[in-house]
């Protein structure tokens, strides 16, 4: 049904969206609005998605025989805002040539 690469693409997208929501919506609401509820609601799902992203990145890297530099870029992208979107476009899209 879902290939490994498609599963990773979905997790990368969800992880990226959850990170953006956590950083740019929930955290400002917590500190400026004194309302920590949104961080609590988004924190756990983001953490699970982050761990899934890391595990799948390693598995996909082994499957596609990525070199160490590529794997490190893909892993580092998980802690940079919008980084997973870059990875999806650069490393996970099928070649259309």
Secondary structure, 3 states (H helix, E strand, C coil): CCCHHHHHHHHHHHHHHHHHHHHHHHHHHHHHCCCCHHHHHHHHHHHHHHHHHHHHHHHHHHHCCCCHHHHHHHHHHHHCCCHHHHHHHHHHCCCCC
